[in-house]
Amino acid sequence: MNNQIDINLQAKGKGLSIYEKPMNVGSLRKMVVQILKALDVQNHSISLLFCDNKMIRDINLTFRQQNKATDVLAFESDTPHFLGDIAISLDQALDQSKSYNVCFEMELLRLLIHGILHLLGYDHERSREDEQIMKSLEESIILEVQKIAIC
């Protein structure tokens, strides 16, 4: 069994048309497959939701009692072979790509890696040491996978 990725593009309000070019589901799938391969994760599935700031704020309020938009949320699963769900705000990804002076696809790659690491139990909010471990992993995986995120 290979890794399976369920990708859901959703947005309320202004929708996903605000982004510079259409989302390429095939490229997203390749990114996730390569991230999981880099982390030596096999035979698992993952669910991805790409949404706008309003939707991610609603999810953040419902599940974390925080009434604010964020870039990525990850929800681990107890179901065997299902890592969990990741929600990414494309509004935040676009804003952050401009702030960090990287292309949209590179920021999206970073957020995918960040979310997947959370699903695997990594948590940068636990301690400064855990934050450094997670940041180091993110950077090494970006170097390994970035050729897919052609800007």
DRENDO-962457 format. One record per residue (C-alpha): residue in one letter; residue number from 0; x, y, z. Coordinates in nm, 4 decimals, padded with zeros to 6 digits. Example, Ala and Ser with C-alpha at 12.3 -4.5 7.8 and 13.67 -1.06 7.14 Angstrom:
! DRENDO-962457
<zaza type="A" seq="0" east="01.2300" north="-00.4500" up="00.7800"/>
<zaza type="S" seq="1" east="01.3670" north="-00.1060" up="00.7140"/>
END
This chain:
! DRENDO-962457
<zaza type="M" seq="0" east="00.0000" north="00.0000" up="00.0000"/>
<zaza type="N" seq="1" east="00.1331" north="00.3424" up="-00.0927"/>
<zaza type="N" seq="2" east="00.0766" north="00.6658" up="00.0943"/>
<zaza type="Q" seq="3" east="-00.2631" north="00.8129" up="00.0072"/>
<zaza type="I" seq="4" east="-00.3367" north="01.1834" up="00.0071"/>
<zaza type="D" seq="5" east="-00.6862" north="01.3313" up="00.0095"/>
<zaza type="I" seq="6" east="-00.6722" north="01.6928" up="-00.1094"/>
<zaza type="N" seq="7" east="-00.9672" north="01.9239" up="-00.0582"/>
<zaza type="L" seq="8" east="-00.9662" north="02.2772" up="-00.1998"/>
<zaza type="Q" seq="9" east="-01.2273" north="02.4878" up="-00.0237"/>
<zaza type="A" seq="10" east="-01.2878" north="02.8486" up="00.0547"/>
<zaza type="K" seq="11" east="-01.5766" north="03.0669" up="00.1485"/>
<zaza type="G" seq="12" east="-01.6101" north="03.4327" up="00.0572"/>
<zaza type="K" seq="13" east="-01.3591" north="03.5416" up="-00.2018"/>
<zaza type="G" seq="14" east="-01.2649" north="03.1839" up="-00.2848"/>
<zaza type="L" seq="15" east="-00.9405" north="03.0425" up="-00.4165"/>
<zaza type="S" seq="16" east="-00.9299" north="03.2631" up="-00.7256"/>
<zaza type="I" seq="17" east="-00.7250" north="03.5235" up="-00.5362"/>
<zaza type="Y" seq="18" east="-00.4063" north="03.3243" up="-00.5907"/>
<zaza type="E" seq="19" east="-00.1709" north="03.4062" up="-00.8721"/>
<zaza type="K" seq="20" east="-00.2261" north="03.0775" up="-01.0525"/>
<zaza type="P" seq="21" east="-00.4531" north="02.7772" up="-01.0119"/>
<zaza type="M" seq="22" east="-00.3621" north="02.5207" up="-00.7486"/>
<zaza type="N" seq="23" east="-00.1965" north="02.2232" up="-00.9143"/>
<zaza type="V" seq="24" east="-00.3277" north="01.9205" up="-00.7263"/>
<zaza type="G" seq="25" east="-00.0752" north="01.6925" up="-00.8973"/>
<zaza type="S" seq="26" east="00.2167" north="01.9049" up="-00.7741"/>
<zaza type="L" seq="27" east="00.0695" north="01.9185" up="-00.4241"/>
<zaza type="R" seq="28" east="00.0381" north="01.5411" up="-00.4218"/>
<zaza type="K" seq="29" east="00.4012" north="01.5038" up="-00.5383"/>
<zaza type="M" seq="30" east="00.5174" north="01.7405" up="-00.2629"/>
<zaza type="V" seq="31" east="00.3378" north="01.5432" up="00.0062"/>
<zaza type="V" seq="32" east="00.4619" north="01.2082" up="-00.1261"/>
<zaza type="Q" seq="33" east="00.8214" north="01.3380" up="-00.1249"/>
<zaza type="I" seq="34" east="00.7840" north="01.4843" up="00.2269"/>
<zaza type="L" seq="35" east="00.6531" north="01.1523" up="00.3589"/>
<zaza type="K" seq="36" east="00.9342" north="00.9698" up="00.1780"/>
<zaza type="A" seq="37" east="01.1938" north="01.2046" up="00.3314"/>
<zaza type="L" seq="38" east="01.0484" north="01.1247" up="00.6744"/>
<zaza type="D" seq="39" east="01.0423" north="00.7504" up="00.5964"/>
<zaza type="V" seq="40" east="00.6635" north="00.7351" up="00.6417"/>
<zaza type="Q" seq="41" east="00.5034" north="00.4541" up="00.4438"/>
<zaza type="N" seq="42" east="00.1555" north="00.3077" up="00.4064"/>
<zaza type="H" seq="43" east="-00.0284" north="00.5997" up="00.5581"/>
<zaza type="S" seq="44" east="-00.2940" north="00.8391" up="00.4397"/>
<zaza type="I" seq="45" east="-00.3331" north="01.2079" up="00.5072"/>
<zaza type="S" seq="46" east="-00.6110" north="01.4577" up="00.4479"/>
<zaza type="L" seq="47" east="-00.5354" north="01.8133" up="00.3331"/>
<zaza type="L" seq="48" east="-00.7723" north="02.1089" up="00.3354"/>
<zaza type="F" seq="49" east="-00.6698" north="02.4294" up="00.1594"/>
<zaza type="C" seq="50" east="-00.8926" north="02.7177" up="00.2607"/>
<zaza type="D" seq="51" east="-00.9126" north="03.0920" up="00.3221"/>
<zaza type="N" seq="52" east="-00.8545" north="03.2874" up="00.6443"/>
<zaza type="K" seq="53" east="-01.2204" north="03.2866" up="00.7447"/>
<zaza type="M" seq="54" east="-01.2472" north="02.9098" up="00.7291"/>
<zaza type="I" seq="55" east="-00.9201" north="02.8447" up="00.9152"/>
<zaza type="R" seq="56" east="-01.0200" north="03.0991" up="01.1815"/>
<zaza type="D" seq="57" east="-01.3483" north="02.9107" up="01.2276"/>
<zaza type="I" seq="58" east="-01.1618" north="02.5795" up="01.2567"/>
<zaza type="N" seq="59" east="-00.9111" north="02.7336" up="01.4999"/>
<zaza type="L" seq="60" east="-01.1949" north="02.8684" up="01.7163"/>
<zaza type="T" seq="61" east="-01.3861" north="02.5403" up="01.7132"/>
<zaza type="F" seq="62" east="-01.0946" north="02.3104" up="01.7964"/>
<zaza type="R" seq="63" east="-00.8406" north="02.5320" up="01.9745"/>
<zaza type="Q" seq="64" east="-01.0617" north="02.8093" up="02.1155"/>
<zaza type="Q" seq="65" east="-00.8471" north="03.0699" up="01.9382"/>
<zaza type="N" seq="66" east="-01.0447" north="03.3256" up="01.7393"/>
<zaza type="K" seq="67" east="-00.7746" north="03.4085" up="01.4860"/>
<zaza type="A" seq="68" east="-00.6535" north="03.2975" up="01.1485"/>
<zaza type="T" seq="69" east="-00.3353" north="03.0945" up="01.1369"/>
<zaza type="D" seq="70" east="-00.1260" north="02.9483" up="00.8581"/>
<zaza type="V" seq="71" east="-00.1560" north="02.5765" up="00.9323"/>
<zaza type="L" seq="72" east="-00.3486" north="02.3503" up="01.1690"/>
<zaza type="A" seq="73" east="-00.2793" north="01.9806" up="01.2148"/>
<zaza type="F" seq="74" east="-00.5006" north="01.7246" up="01.3830"/>
<zaza type="E" seq="75" east="-00.3431" north="01.3878" up="01.4641"/>
<zaza type="S" seq="76" east="-00.5490" north="01.0731" up="01.4207"/>
<zaza type="D" seq="77" east="-00.5769" north="00.7620" up="01.6352"/>
<zaza type="T" seq="78" east="-00.6896" north="00.5591" up="01.3336"/>
<zaza type="P" seq="79" east="-00.4264" north="00.3100" up="01.2160"/>
<zaza type="H" seq="80" east="-00.2486" north="00.4150" up="00.8943"/>
<zaza type="F" seq="81" east="-00.4196" north="00.7577" up="00.8937"/>
<zaza type="L" seq="82" east="-00.1829" north="01.0319" up="01.0075"/>
<zaza type="G" seq="83" east="-00.4553" north="01.2953" up="01.0338"/>
<zaza type="D" seq="84" east="-00.5860" north="01.6181" up="00.8865"/>
<zaza type="I" seq="85" east="-00.4005" north="01.9344" up="00.7891"/>
<zaza type="A" seq="86" east="-00.5704" north="02.2657" up="00.7114"/>
<zaza type="I" seq="87" east="-00.3687" north="02.5389" up="00.5383"/>
<zaza type="S" seq="88" east="-00.4836" north="02.8956" up="00.4845"/>
<zaza type="L" seq="89" east="-00.3883" north="02.9980" up="00.1339"/>
<zaza type="D" seq="90" east="-00.4419" north="03.3620" up="00.2381"/>
<zaza type="Q" seq="91" east="-00.1744" north="03.3223" up="00.5051"/>
<zaza type="A" seq="92" east="00.0542" north="03.1278" up="00.2702"/>
<zaza type="L" seq="93" east="00.0321" north="03.4038" up="00.0106"/>
<zaza type="D" seq="94" east="00.0944" north="03.6815" up="00.2653"/>
<zaza type="Q" seq="95" east="00.3854" north="03.4927" up="00.4214"/>
<zaza type="S" seq="96" east="00.5429" north="03.4166" up="00.0845"/>
<zaza type="K" seq="97" east="00.5539" north="03.7908" up="00.0196"/>
<zaza type="S" seq="98" east="00.6843" north="03.8687" up="00.3703"/>
<zaza type="Y" seq="99" east="00.9570" north="03.6021" up="00.3479"/>
<zaza type="N" seq="100" east="01.0349" north="03.6935" up="-00.0137"/>
<zaza type="V" seq="101" east="00.9844" north="03.3389" up="-00.1427"/>
<zaza type="C" seq="102" east="00.7495" north="03.2093" up="-00.4091"/>
<zaza type="F" seq="103" east="00.4039" north="03.0922" up="-00.3068"/>
<zaza type="E" seq="104" east="00.4884" north="02.7267" up="-00.3792"/>
<zaza type="M" seq="105" east="00.7924" north="02.7353" up="-00.1468"/>
<zaza type="E" seq="106" east="00.5839" north="02.8753" up="00.1370"/>
<zaza type="L" seq="107" east="00.3188" north="02.6134" up="00.0701"/>
<zaza type="L" seq="108" east="00.5893" north="02.3456" up="00.0822"/>
<zaza type="R" seq="109" east="00.7096" north="02.4794" up="00.4187"/>
<zaza type="L" seq="110" east="00.3557" north="02.4734" up="00.5595"/>
<zaza type="L" seq="111" east="00.2965" north="02.1184" up="00.4320"/>
<zaza type="I" seq="112" east="00.6173" north="02.0013" up="00.5993"/>
<zaza type="H" seq="113" east="00.5268" north="02.1855" up="00.9196"/>
<zaza type="G" seq="114" east="00.1800" north="02.0286" up="00.9298"/>
<zaza type="I" seq="115" east="00.3072" north="01.6779" up="00.8585"/>
<zaza type="L" seq="116" east="00.5686" north="01.7094" up="01.1339"/>
<zaza type="H" seq="117" east="00.2890" north="01.8002" up="01.3758"/>
<zaza type="L" seq="118" east="00.0981" north="01.4884" up="01.2666"/>
<zaza type="L" seq="119" east="00.4078" north="01.2851" up="01.3492"/>
<zaza type="G" seq="120" east="00.4167" north="01.4265" up="01.7024"/>
<zaza type="Y" seq="121" east="00.6627" north="01.7123" up="01.6666"/>
<zaza type="D" seq="122" east="00.5588" north="02.0273" up="01.8533"/>
<zaza type="H" seq="123" east="00.7515" north="02.3548" up="01.8444"/>
<zaza type="E" seq="124" east="00.5362" north="02.4959" up="02.1255"/>
<zaza type="R" seq="125" east="00.6491" north="02.2349" up="02.3822"/>
<zaza type="S" seq="126" east="00.9979" north="02.3739" up="02.4403"/>
<zaza type="R" seq="127" east="01.2767" north="02.5760" up="02.2795"/>
<zaza type="E" seq="128" east="01.4649" north="02.2505" up="02.2143"/>
<zaza type="D" seq="129" east="01.1630" north="02.0967" up="02.0389"/>
<zaza type="E" seq="130" east="01.1277" north="02.4153" up="01.8338"/>
<zaza type="Q" seq="131" east="01.4902" north="02.3840" up="01.7185"/>
<zaza type="I" seq="132" east="01.4466" north="02.0146" up="01.6327"/>
<zaza type="M" seq="133" east="01.1357" north="02.0874" up="01.4281"/>
<zaza type="K" seq="134" east="01.2938" north="02.3868" up="01.2509"/>
<zaza type="S" seq="135" east="01.6022" north="02.1796" up="01.1625"/>
<zaza type="L" seq="136" east="01.3871" north="01.8993" up="01.0207"/>
<zaza type="E" seq="137" east="01.1807" north="02.1490" up="00.8199"/>
<zaza type="E" seq="138" east="01.4939" north="02.2999" up="00.6668"/>
<zaza type="S" seq="139" east="01.6503" north="01.9645" up="00.5748"/>
<zaza type="I" seq="140" east="01.3272" north="01.8395" up="00.4160"/>
<zaza type="I" seq="141" east="01.2850" north="02.1646" up="00.2223"/>
<zaza type="L" seq="142" east="01.6328" north="02.1148" up="00.0755"/>
<zaza type="E" seq="143" east="01.5432" north="01.7592" up="-00.0227"/>
<zaza type="V" seq="144" east="01.2002" north="01.8343" up="-00.1706"/>
<zaza type="Q" seq="145" east="01.2241" north="02.1932" up="-00.3018"/>
<zaza type="K" seq="146" east="01.2857" north="02.0907" up="-00.6630"/>
<zaza type="I" seq="147" east="00.9161" north="01.9988" up="-00.6822"/>
<zaza type="A" seq="148" east="00.8093" north="02.3503" up="-00.5755"/>
<zaza type="I" seq="149" east="00.9262" north="02.5169" up="-00.8939"/>
<zaza type="C" seq="150" east="00.8681" north="02.8881" up="-00.8620"/>
END
